[in-house]
Amino acid sequence: MQVDTNRRPHGALGSIRRRHCRPSAAWPLSGDHTVKAWMSASSRPAPPSTSLERQLLNEEVLTLVYGSTRRSTMVALLVAATLLILQHQFATSAPWWTWAGLAVLCYGARELLARAFRNRSAIKATTSPWLLAYRAVTAACGSVWGLAGWLFYPDGDTVSQAFLVVILVGVSSGGIMAYLIDPPCGRLFCAGIYLMALPGFLSHGTSFSISLALMLALFMAYISLSSASMSSHLRENISLRILANQRSQAVHEMAERQALHIQQTPMGVVECDRQFRVTVWNAAAETMFGYSAQEMLGQPLSMLMPPWERERSTLVMRHLFMDGMAQNNQSENLRKDGKVIICDWYATPLKDIDGRIIAAAALVVDKTEAQKNLEAVHQLAYYDMLTGLPNRRLLLDRIEQAFALSSRQQDHGALLFLDLDRFKTLNDMKGHSAGDLLLKQVGARLREMVRSHDTVSRFGGDEFVVVLQGLGGSPESAVLACRQVAHKIIAELNKPFDISGYEYQTSPSLGACLFHANDLSVNEVLKRADMAMYQAKQAGRNTVCFYDQTLQPQLEARANLEADLRHAISQSELVAHYQIQVDGRGEALGAELLLRWRHPRRGWVSPADFIPIAEESSLICEIGEWVMETACRQLHAWQSQPGLQHLRLSINVSARQVEKGDFIDSVARCLKATACPPHLLRLELTEGLMLRKSQELIGKLQALHAMGLSLSIDDFGTGYSSLSMLKHFPLDELKIDRSFVSDLPGNTDDATLIKTIIAMGRNLGLEVIAEGVENEAQFEFLRLAGCMAYQGYLFGRPGAIEAFEQALLAQAPAQRSKT
């Protein structure tokens, strides 16, 4: 009988079909290289090493043993029938029928046991009972055949005796082979034959029968020993097949997990063959590129590449197949809808078990959004948000690069520092949105006027810097080239600008500084160009000036003054002086608070020197708050002094101060903290601020008026005043600038203008005050013209609070009357 050693054990998985390839270390997506290692390790027989393997082996033994039962039963019954036919002379005797019944009974019992085994509902954890039962039935079958040798042993017929022995030898040999998978089963079968047949041989006592018994014993011993070796090899083969099936199943499961991982990974997974045709295309790749797997499989990878990327990408892939090294590459790719995206490709070669490169695999990550975010961060870090020009940080780097280029080429470069003239006036008239629009247009014009390798940068506010390179080897040629560019810029910026339908003209002041190699630092070049720009402003604006060494002390003194001014408030160096304001009879109406600075080393610093510096910096807001608090405290102090309770105080308020978001709240807090009577405090505002006519400004002035404060336009007539301005704002007073008063009464133009202002103020219900009144003739003209209040040296110079109060108390009303 044959044993089917290739039969697959119950529940085991068969082999799977898969291309045998192995990736490089950078691409651990395939498990086939693991199979090779397992095959190497399993090339020699090894006994079952785990309880699971032993269980599977026992199950396989049972399967083979019980699987051959039906065939061996049919053969055994056929041989038994033959034997019974040969012994037909005993057919009428009881032994003949007894043996026939026992044979049918034993083999029938074994067949029923085999059927019960096949009909099991599940594989049991323990296989021993089934194996022991089979061995017992097999031993019984062997005993039946041995009983035949006893019952049917012929007397005196040596030929028949030999024939009977041959039958028993054949049956025992067949049993040994049938039960080769389980040696104990074969030995029990042979033992049953021999032990039951031996009494028949020995009972005759002849030398021939004893010889037959010995020969039968020797044969059975020999065949049992021989079958043991064969059985061992058979079991080892089965063990190896079980192990191979287990590992094949593990590889199959690993491949399924990897396929699931490839499909579910958020990164695109793309594989291609040596002809760059796509062989693997996962779900993430479908989402990323818009192509389905059906559309891409078998298609060239170049479908994903725009024309300008195809040559480079092909070169990268060729290097991958030639060198066998992993490649990291970022490229622009085409989606199905034509959109260009930026992707990172992490590619690695795939090798078969012989180390040959047969394909390439890549992880693909869409970096489009990340690249946009990176570019946005770079834009915010190095470019001005308003104009799109390089900002100060990038400018410093560009200047360093220009220095390096100048050093290599041994030529000159230049830095132009540009400031827009009267830019603050546009902000005052039209608001910051108009100023921003002008800056955008200026930046665009500057970009168009310089070469591609030159740099235009917005330095801050209304200041721009232009870096010019390659202006020539000699300073003379460099100056000439730089001047030509500067004049071109001036001419272009003198052209009108369209500011939301409003035609606006401006002019630039430019300062220039040459540089050669690294003879100057970046800060020094910027500083010198800035100094030259201030020289251009002093020269009348709308021009260009080159750096002059004599400017440096003046500008350094200005910078030092600004530094000292920052400490003036905390060091109590600012002082309030008061100049009286009177009516037409010379009686005191109040005073204007005028700021003075008593410097510890410089002495008294003129307001004309430090107020412009404060206006150009953020110091004016801090100084303005100090002035307002000082005025409020003084008004509160006068309420407890007889004869001074009616006095009002006027203070100047900067446009920057009014523009602050918390200006109204800060005024309210100051009034409350000082218990100041608000109707005695008058705020003097500039015409430039009033011309904006924004809803926000109107709301702020109405809030101030609602608090009880009065509002005045300072230096009225010197700006761009209009009647609509007087109509929109809650004003109380117009203040005539001293420039119109100084030439009275001789200058007829000033006289006519003043009469017009006074008449307009009376008709609008506004008070009118003239400042800068220094003689009786001026005072008399203003009084006769209908002016209501006066301020100037004729009535008193500005002084400290003590001198001001003493002068008021010492004067009698009758002495000040001008009737």
ZIWOQUI-V289901 format. One record per residue. N is the residue number from 1. SS is DSSP state (H for helix, E for strand, - for the rest). Layout:
n = [N:N]
ss = [SS:SS]
//
This chain:
n = [1:2:3:4:5:6:7:8:9:10:11:12:13:14:15:16:17:18:19:20:21:22:23:24:25:26:27:28:29:30:31:32:33:34:35:36:37:38:39:40:41:42:43:44:45:46:47:48:49:50:51:52:53:54:55:56:57:58:59:60:61:62:63:64:65:66:67:68:69:70:71:72:73:74:75:76:77:78:79:80:81:82:83:84:85:86:87:88:89:90:91:92:93:94:95:96:97:98:99:100:101:102:103:104:105:106:107:108:109:110:111:112:113:114:115:116:117:118:119:120:121:122:123:124:125:126:127:128:129:130:131:132:133:134:135:136:137:138:139:140:141:142:143:144:145:146:147:148:149:150:151:152:153:154:155:156:157:158:159:160:161:162:163:164:165:166:167:168:169:170:171:172:173:174:175:176:177:178:179:180:181:182:183:184:185:186:187:188:189:190:191:192:193:194:195:196:197:198:199:200:201:202:203:204:205:206:207:208:209:210:211:212:213:214:215:216:217:218:219:220:221:222:223:224:225:226:227:228:229:230:231:232:233:234:235:236:237:238:239:240:241:242:243:244:245:246:247:248:249:250:251:252:253:254:255:256:257:258:259:260:261:262:263:264:265:266:267:268:269:270:271:272:273:274:275:276:277:278:279:280:281:282:283:284:285:286:287:288:289:290:291:292:293:294:295:296:297:298:299:300:301:302:303:304:305:306:307:308:309:310:311:312:313:314:315:316:317:318:319:320:321:322:323:324:325:326:327:328:329:330:331:332:333:334:335:336:337:338:339:340:341:342:343:344:345:346:347:348:349:350:351:352:353:354:355:356:357:358:359:360:361:362:363:364:365:366:367:368:369:370:371:372:373:374:375:376:377:378:379:380:381:382:383:384:385:386:387:388:389:390:391:392:393:394:395:396:397:398:399:400:401:402:403:404:405:406:407:408:409:410:411:412:413:414:415:416:417:418:419:420:421:422:423:424:425:426:427:428:429:430:431:432:433:434:435:436:437:438:439:440:441:442:443:444:445:446:447:448:449:450:451:452:453:454:455:456:457:458:459:460:461:462:463:464:465:466:467:468:469:470:471:472:473:474:475:476:477:478:479:480:481:482:483:484:485:486:487:488:489:490:491:492:493:494:495:496:497:498:499:500:501:502:503:504:505:506:507:508:509:510:511:512:513:514:515:516:517:518:519:520:521:522:523:524:525:526:527:528:529:530:531:532:533:534:535:536:537:538:539:540:541:542:543:544:545:546:547:548:549:550:551:552:553:554:555:556:557:558:559:560:561:562:563:564:565:566:567:568:569:570:571:572:573:574:575:576:577:578:579:580:581:582:583:584:585:586:587:588:589:590:591:592:593:594:595:596:597:598:599:600:601:602:603:604:605:606:607:608:609:610:611:612:613:614:615:616:617:618:619:620:621:622:623:624:625:626:627:628:629:630:631:632:633:634:635:636:637:638:639:640:641:642:643:644:645:646:647:648:649:650:651:652:653:654:655:656:657:658:659:660:661:662:663:664:665:666:667:668:669:670:671:672:673:674:675:676:677:678:679:680:681:682:683:684:685:686:687:688:689:690:691:692:693:694:695:696:697:698:699:700:701:702:703:704:705:706:707:708:709:710:711:712:713:714:715:716:717:718:719:720:721:722:723:724:725:726:727:728:729:730:731:732:733:734:735:736:737:738:739:740:741:742:743:744:745:746:747:748:749:750:751:752:753:754:755:756:757:758:759:760:761:762:763:764:765:766:767:768:769:770:771:772:773:774:775:776:777:778:779:780:781:782:783:784:785:786:787:788:789:790:791:792:793:794:795:796:797:798:799:800:801:802:803:804:805:806:807:808:809:810:811:812:813:814:815:816:817:818:819]
ss = [-:-:-:-:-:-:-:-:-:-:-:-:-:-:-:-:-:-:-:-:E:E:E:-:-:-:-:-:-:-:-:H:H:H:H:H:H:H:H:H:H:-:-:-:-:-:-:-:-:-:H:H:H:H:H:H:H:H:H:H:H:H:H:H:H:H:H:-:H:H:H:H:H:H:H:H:H:H:H:H:H:H:H:H:H:H:-:H:H:H:-:-:-:H:H:H:H:H:H:H:H:H:H:H:H:H:H:H:H:H:H:H:H:H:H:H:H:H:-:-:-:-:-:-:-:-:-:H:H:H:H:H:H:H:H:H:H:H:H:H:H:H:H:H:H:H:H:H:H:H:H:-:-:-:-:-:-:H:H:H:H:H:H:H:H:H:H:H:H:H:H:H:H:H:H:H:H:H:-:-:-:-:H:H:H:H:H:H:H:H:H:H:H:H:H:H:H:H:H:H:H:H:H:H:-:-:H:H:H:H:H:H:H:H:H:H:H:H:H:H:H:H:H:H:H:H:H:H:H:H:H:H:H:H:H:H:H:H:H:H:H:H:H:H:H:H:H:H:H:H:H:H:H:H:H:H:H:H:H:H:H:H:H:H:-:-:-:E:E:E:E:E:E:-:-:-:E:E:E:E:E:-:H:H:H:H:H:H:H:-:-:-:H:H:H:H:-:-:-:E:H:H:H:H:E:-:H:H:H:H:H:H:H:H:H:H:H:H:H:H:H:H:H:-:-:-:E:E:E:E:E:E:E:E:-:-:-:-:-:E:E:E:E:E:E:E:E:E:E:E:E:E:-:-:-:-:E:E:E:E:E:E:E:E:E:E:-:H:H:H:H:H:H:H:H:H:H:H:H:H:H:H:E:-:-:-:-:-:-:E:-:H:H:H:H:H:H:H:H:H:H:H:H:H:H:H:H:H:H:-:-:E:E:E:E:E:E:E:E:E:-:-:H:H:H:H:H:H:H:H:-:H:H:H:H:H:H:H:H:H:H:H:H:H:H:H:H:H:H:-:-:-:-:-:E:E:E:E:E:E:-:-:E:E:E:E:E:E:-:-:-:-:-:-:H:H:H:H:H:H:H:H:H:H:H:H:H:H:H:H:H:H:H:-:-:-:E:E:E:-:-:E:E:E:-:-:-:E:E:E:E:E:E:E:E:E:-:-:-:-:-:H:H:H:H:H:H:H:H:H:H:H:H:H:H:H:H:H:-:-:-:-:-:E:E:E:-:-:-:-:H:H:H:H:H:H:H:H:H:H:H:H:H:H:H:H:-:-:-:-:-:-:-:E:E:E:E:E:E:E:E:E:E:-:-:-:-:E:E:E:E:E:E:E:E:E:E:E:E:-:-:-:E:E:E:-:H:H:H:H:H:H:H:H:H:H:-:-:H:H:H:H:H:H:H:H:H:H:H:H:H:H:H:H:H:H:H:H:-:-:-:-:-:-:-:-:-:E:E:E:E:E:-:-:H:H:H:H:H:-:-:-:H:H:H:H:H:H:H:H:H:H:H:H:-:-:-:H:H:H:E:E:E:E:E:-:H:H:H:H:-:-:-:-:H:H:H:H:H:H:H:H:H:H:H:H:-:-:-:E:E:E:E:E:E:E:-:-:-:-:-:-:H:H:H:H:H:H:-:-:-:-:E:E:E:E:-:H:H:H:H:-:-:-:-:-:-:H:H:H:H:H:H:H:H:H:H:H:H:H:H:H:H:-:-:-:E:E:E:E:E:-:-:-:-:H:H:H:H:H:H:H:H:H:H:-:-:-:E:E:E:-:-:-:-:-:-:-:E:-:H:H:H:H:H:H:H:H:H:H:-:-:H:H:H:H:-:-:-]
//
